[in-house]
Amino acid sequence: MKPTGIIRKTDVLGRIVIPVELRRTLSIQAWDQFEIFTDGKTVILSKCDAACILCGNKDDTKCFKGKLVCVSCIDEMPK
């Protein structure tokens, strides 16, 4: 990890705004999905891909371990 030198406070709802410079650099768009990881006191955000990694479907997806999987593929997985 490399530090950015950017510091932000949470608002009353616990939200943190990602600065526009980072959003542009990392191609973050409105409604992009992120998975949240923790390691001690460190919080890591990982952007999920835009489509199901198994079939390419862009609808009804859920983030699993940093990857998007659609509901149809989840239903087909052995239990």
Chimera marker file (.cmm) of the C-alpha trace (Angstrom):
<marker_set name="trace">
<marker id="1" x="0.000" y="0.000" z="0.000" r="1" g="1" b="0" radius="0.5"/>
<marker id="2" x="1.180" y="3.503" z="-0.653" r="1" g="1" b="0" radius="0.5"/>
<marker id="3" x="-0.048" y="6.498" z="1.339" r="1" g="1" b="0" radius="0.5"/>
<marker id="4" x="-1.895" y="9.282" z="-0.465" r="1" g="1" b="0" radius="0.5"/>
<marker id="5" x="-1.541" y="11.962" z="2.197" r="1" g="1" b="0" radius="0.5"/>
<marker id="6" x="-5.300" y="12.575" z="1.989" r="1" g="1" b="0" radius="0.5"/>
<marker id="7" x="-7.209" y="12.623" z="5.282" r="1" g="1" b="0" radius="0.5"/>
<marker id="8" x="-10.999" y="12.653" z="5.513" r="1" g="1" b="0" radius="0.5"/>
<marker id="9" x="-13.422" y="12.638" z="8.460" r="1" g="1" b="0" radius="0.5"/>
<marker id="10" x="-16.520" y="10.475" z="8.639" r="1" g="1" b="0" radius="0.5"/>
<marker id="11" x="-19.878" y="12.255" z="8.643" r="1" g="1" b="0" radius="0.5"/>
<marker id="12" x="-22.641" y="11.623" z="11.196" r="1" g="1" b="0" radius="0.5"/>
<marker id="13" x="-23.728" y="8.511" z="9.250" r="1" g="1" b="0" radius="0.5"/>
<marker id="14" x="-20.174" y="7.094" z="9.159" r="1" g="1" b="0" radius="0.5"/>
<marker id="15" x="-19.598" y="7.843" z="5.470" r="1" g="1" b="0" radius="0.5"/>
<marker id="16" x="-16.280" y="8.884" z="3.972" r="1" g="1" b="0" radius="0.5"/>
<marker id="17" x="-16.043" y="10.742" z="0.665" r="1" g="1" b="0" radius="0.5"/>
<marker id="18" x="-13.436" y="9.438" z="-1.783" r="1" g="1" b="0" radius="0.5"/>
<marker id="19" x="-11.753" y="12.553" z="-3.228" r="1" g="1" b="0" radius="0.5"/>
<marker id="20" x="-12.409" y="13.287" z="-6.894" r="1" g="1" b="0" radius="0.5"/>
<marker id="21" x="-8.691" y="12.993" z="-7.708" r="1" g="1" b="0" radius="0.5"/>
<marker id="22" x="-8.679" y="9.361" z="-6.527" r="1" g="1" b="0" radius="0.5"/>
<marker id="23" x="-12.001" y="8.595" z="-8.230" r="1" g="1" b="0" radius="0.5"/>
<marker id="24" x="-10.629" y="9.837" z="-11.546" r="1" g="1" b="0" radius="0.5"/>
<marker id="25" x="-7.280" y="8.073" z="-11.145" r="1" g="1" b="0" radius="0.5"/>
<marker id="26" x="-8.941" y="4.761" z="-10.214" r="1" g="1" b="0" radius="0.5"/>
<marker id="27" x="-11.879" y="5.114" z="-12.663" r="1" g="1" b="0" radius="0.5"/>
<marker id="28" x="-14.448" y="4.961" z="-9.862" r="1" g="1" b="0" radius="0.5"/>
<marker id="29" x="-17.960" y="5.746" z="-11.080" r="1" g="1" b="0" radius="0.5"/>
<marker id="30" x="-21.199" y="6.376" z="-9.191" r="1" g="1" b="0" radius="0.5"/>
<marker id="31" x="-22.727" y="3.101" z="-7.977" r="1" g="1" b="0" radius="0.5"/>
<marker id="32" x="-19.501" y="1.064" z="-8.325" r="1" g="1" b="0" radius="0.5"/>
<marker id="33" x="-19.421" y="-1.771" z="-5.808" r="1" g="1" b="0" radius="0.5"/>
<marker id="34" x="-16.689" y="-2.330" z="-3.258" r="1" g="1" b="0" radius="0.5"/>
<marker id="35" x="-15.860" y="-5.160" z="-0.926" r="1" g="1" b="0" radius="0.5"/>
<marker id="36" x="-14.622" y="-4.140" z="2.522" r="1" g="1" b="0" radius="0.5"/>
<marker id="37" x="-11.756" y="-5.956" z="4.238" r="1" g="1" b="0" radius="0.5"/>
<marker id="38" x="-10.220" y="-5.355" z="7.654" r="1" g="1" b="0" radius="0.5"/>
<marker id="39" x="-6.784" y="-6.151" z="9.018" r="1" g="1" b="0" radius="0.5"/>
<marker id="40" x="-6.439" y="-5.029" z="12.611" r="1" g="1" b="0" radius="0.5"/>
<marker id="41" x="-7.223" y="-1.312" z="12.527" r="1" g="1" b="0" radius="0.5"/>
<marker id="42" x="-6.805" y="-1.097" z="8.743" r="1" g="1" b="0" radius="0.5"/>
<marker id="43" x="-9.836" y="-0.906" z="6.438" r="1" g="1" b="0" radius="0.5"/>
<marker id="44" x="-9.301" y="-1.872" z="2.794" r="1" g="1" b="0" radius="0.5"/>
<marker id="45" x="-11.754" y="-1.118" z="-0.018" r="1" g="1" b="0" radius="0.5"/>
<marker id="46" x="-11.514" y="-3.287" z="-3.117" r="1" g="1" b="0" radius="0.5"/>
<marker id="47" x="-13.449" y="-2.349" z="-6.253" r="1" g="1" b="0" radius="0.5"/>
<marker id="48" x="-15.514" y="-5.213" z="-7.637" r="1" g="1" b="0" radius="0.5"/>
<marker id="49" x="-15.543" y="-5.977" z="-11.363" r="1" g="1" b="0" radius="0.5"/>
<marker id="50" x="-18.527" y="-4.743" z="-13.371" r="1" g="1" b="0" radius="0.5"/>
<marker id="51" x="-19.899" y="-8.177" z="-14.389" r="1" g="1" b="0" radius="0.5"/>
<marker id="52" x="-20.195" y="-11.770" z="-13.189" r="1" g="1" b="0" radius="0.5"/>
<marker id="53" x="-16.792" y="-13.443" z="-13.462" r="1" g="1" b="0" radius="0.5"/>
<marker id="54" x="-18.405" y="-16.748" z="-14.452" r="1" g="1" b="0" radius="0.5"/>
<marker id="55" x="-20.869" y="-15.788" z="-17.180" r="1" g="1" b="0" radius="0.5"/>
<marker id="56" x="-20.411" y="-12.055" z="-17.807" r="1" g="1" b="0" radius="0.5"/>
<marker id="57" x="-23.946" y="-11.115" z="-16.704" r="1" g="1" b="0" radius="0.5"/>
<marker id="58" x="-24.112" y="-7.489" z="-15.488" r="1" g="1" b="0" radius="0.5"/>
<marker id="59" x="-27.488" y="-7.778" z="-13.739" r="1" g="1" b="0" radius="0.5"/>
<marker id="60" x="-28.273" y="-9.071" z="-10.244" r="1" g="1" b="0" radius="0.5"/>
<marker id="61" x="-24.648" y="-9.458" z="-9.131" r="1" g="1" b="0" radius="0.5"/>
<marker id="62" x="-23.227" y="-9.838" z="-5.632" r="1" g="1" b="0" radius="0.5"/>
<marker id="63" x="-19.687" y="-9.192" z="-4.494" r="1" g="1" b="0" radius="0.5"/>
<marker id="64" x="-17.896" y="-12.303" z="-3.162" r="1" g="1" b="0" radius="0.5"/>
<marker id="65" x="-14.230" y="-12.088" z="-2.120" r="1" g="1" b="0" radius="0.5"/>
<marker id="66" x="-13.647" y="-9.091" z="-4.365" r="1" g="1" b="0" radius="0.5"/>
<marker id="67" x="-15.372" y="-10.627" z="-7.402" r="1" g="1" b="0" radius="0.5"/>
<marker id="68" x="-18.909" y="-10.243" z="-8.733" r="1" g="1" b="0" radius="0.5"/>
<marker id="69" x="-21.052" y="-13.328" z="-9.212" r="1" g="1" b="0" radius="0.5"/>
<marker id="70" x="-24.610" y="-13.173" z="-10.548" r="1" g="1" b="0" radius="0.5"/>
<marker id="71" x="-27.557" y="-14.696" z="-8.738" r="1" g="1" b="0" radius="0.5"/>
<marker id="72" x="-28.083" y="-17.225" z="-11.561" r="1" g="1" b="0" radius="0.5"/>
<marker id="73" x="-24.539" y="-18.608" z="-11.162" r="1" g="1" b="0" radius="0.5"/>
<marker id="74" x="-24.900" y="-18.635" z="-7.374" r="1" g="1" b="0" radius="0.5"/>
<marker id="75" x="-28.105" y="-20.693" z="-7.749" r="1" g="1" b="0" radius="0.5"/>
<marker id="76" x="-26.279" y="-23.196" z="-9.986" r="1" g="1" b="0" radius="0.5"/>
<marker id="77" x="-23.438" y="-23.731" z="-7.493" r="1" g="1" b="0" radius="0.5"/>
<marker id="78" x="-23.462" y="-27.010" z="-5.602" r="1" g="1" b="0" radius="0.5"/>
<marker id="79" x="-24.527" y="-26.652" z="-2.012" r="1" g="1" b="0" radius="0.5"/>
<link id1="1" id2="2" r="1" g="1" b="0" radius="0.2"/>
<link id1="2" id2="3" r="1" g="1" b="0" radius="0.2"/>
<link id1="3" id2="4" r="1" g="1" b="0" radius="0.2"/>
<link id1="4" id2="5" r="1" g="1" b="0" radius="0.2"/>
<link id1="5" id2="6" r="1" g="1" b="0" radius="0.2"/>
<link id1="6" id2="7" r="1" g="1" b="0" radius="0.2"/>
<link id1="7" id2="8" r="1" g="1" b="0" radius="0.2"/>
<link id1="8" id2="9" r="1" g="1" b="0" radius="0.2"/>
<link id1="9" id2="10" r="1" g="1" b="0" radius="0.2"/>
<link id1="10" id2="11" r="1" g="1" b="0" radius="0.2"/>
<link id1="11" id2="12" r="1" g="1" b="0" radius="0.2"/>
<link id1="12" id2="13" r="1" g="1" b="0" radius="0.2"/>
<link id1="13" id2="14" r="1" g="1" b="0" radius="0.2"/>
<link id1="14" id2="15" r="1" g="1" b="0" radius="0.2"/>
<link id1="15" id2="16" r="1" g="1" b="0" radius="0.2"/>
<link id1="16" id2="17" r="1" g="1" b="0" radius="0.2"/>
<link id1="17" id2="18" r="1" g="1" b="0" radius="0.2"/>
<link id1="18" id2="19" r="1" g="1" b="0" radius="0.2"/>
<link id1="19" id2="20" r="1" g="1" b="0" radius="0.2"/>
<link id1="20" id2="21" r="1" g="1" b="0" radius="0.2"/>
<link id1="21" id2="22" r="1" g="1" b="0" radius="0.2"/>
<link id1="22" id2="23" r="1" g="1" b="0" radius="0.2"/>
<link id1="23" id2="24" r="1" g="1" b="0" radius="0.2"/>
<link id1="24" id2="25" r="1" g="1" b="0" radius="0.2"/>
<link id1="25" id2="26" r="1" g="1" b="0" radius="0.2"/>
<link id1="26" id2="27" r="1" g="1" b="0" radius="0.2"/>
<link id1="27" id2="28" r="1" g="1" b="0" radius="0.2"/>
<link id1="28" id2="29" r="1" g="1" b="0" radius="0.2"/>
<link id1="29" id2="30" r="1" g="1" b="0" radius="0.2"/>
<link id1="30" id2="31" r="1" g="1" b="0" radius="0.2"/>
<link id1="31" id2="32" r="1" g="1" b="0" radius="0.2"/>
<link id1="32" id2="33" r="1" g="1" b="0" radius="0.2"/>
<link id1="33" id2="34" r="1" g="1" b="0" radius="0.2"/>
<link id1="34" id2="35" r="1" g="1" b="0" radius="0.2"/>
<link id1="35" id2="36" r="1" g="1" b="0" radius="0.2"/>
<link id1="36" id2="37" r="1" g="1" b="0" radius="0.2"/>
<link id1="37" id2="38" r="1" g="1" b="0" radius="0.2"/>
<link id1="38" id2="39" r="1" g="1" b="0" radius="0.2"/>
<link id1="39" id2="40" r="1" g="1" b="0" radius="0.2"/>
<link id1="40" id2="41" r="1" g="1" b="0" radius="0.2"/>
<link id1="41" id2="42" r="1" g="1" b="0" radius="0.2"/>
<link id1="42" id2="43" r="1" g="1" b="0" radius="0.2"/>
<link id1="43" id2="44" r="1" g="1" b="0" radius="0.2"/>
<link id1="44" id2="45" r="1" g="1" b="0" radius="0.2"/>
<link id1="45" id2="46" r="1" g="1" b="0" radius="0.2"/>
<link id1="46" id2="47" r="1" g="1" b="0" radius="0.2"/>
<link id1="47" id2="48" r="1" g="1" b="0" radius="0.2"/>
<link id1="48" id2="49" r="1" g="1" b="0" radius="0.2"/>
<link id1="49" id2="50" r="1" g="1" b="0" radius="0.2"/>
<link id1="50" id2="51" r="1" g="1" b="0" radius="0.2"/>
<link id1="51" id2="52" r="1" g="1" b="0" radius="0.2"/>
<link id1="52" id2="53" r="1" g="1" b="0" radius="0.2"/>
<link id1="53" id2="54" r="1" g="1" b="0" radius="0.2"/>
<link id1="54" id2="55" r="1" g="1" b="0" radius="0.2"/>
<link id1="55" id2="56" r="1" g="1" b="0" radius="0.2"/>
<link id1="56" id2="57" r="1" g="1" b="0" radius="0.2"/>
<link id1="57" id2="58" r="1" g="1" b="0" radius="0.2"/>
<link id1="58" id2="59" r="1" g="1" b="0" radius="0.2"/>
<link id1="59" id2="60" r="1" g="1" b="0" radius="0.2"/>
<link id1="60" id2="61" r="1" g="1" b="0" radius="0.2"/>
<link id1="61" id2="62" r="1" g="1" b="0" radius="0.2"/>
<link id1="62" id2="63" r="1" g="1" b="0" radius="0.2"/>
<link id1="63" id2="64" r="1" g="1" b="0" radius="0.2"/>
<link id1="64" id2="65" r="1" g="1" b="0" radius="0.2"/>
<link id1="65" id2="66" r="1" g="1" b="0" radius="0.2"/>
<link id1="66" id2="67" r="1" g="1" b="0" radius="0.2"/>
<link id1="67" id2="68" r="1" g="1" b="0" radius="0.2"/>
<link id1="68" id2="69" r="1" g="1" b="0" radius="0.2"/>
<link id1="69" id2="70" r="1" g="1" b="0" radius="0.2"/>
<link id1="70" id2="71" r="1" g="1" b="0" radius="0.2"/>
<link id1="71" id2="72" r="1" g="1" b="0" radius="0.2"/>
<link id1="72" id2="73" r="1" g="1" b="0" radius="0.2"/>
<link id1="73" id2="74" r="1" g="1" b="0" radius="0.2"/>
<link id1="74" id2="75" r="1" g="1" b="0" radius="0.2"/>
<link id1="75" id2="76" r="1" g="1" b="0" radius="0.2"/>
<link id1="76" id2="77" r="1" g="1" b="0" radius="0.2"/>
<link id1="77" id2="78" r="1" g="1" b="0" radius="0.2"/>
<link id1="78" id2="79" r="1" g="1" b="0" radius="0.2"/>
</marker_set>
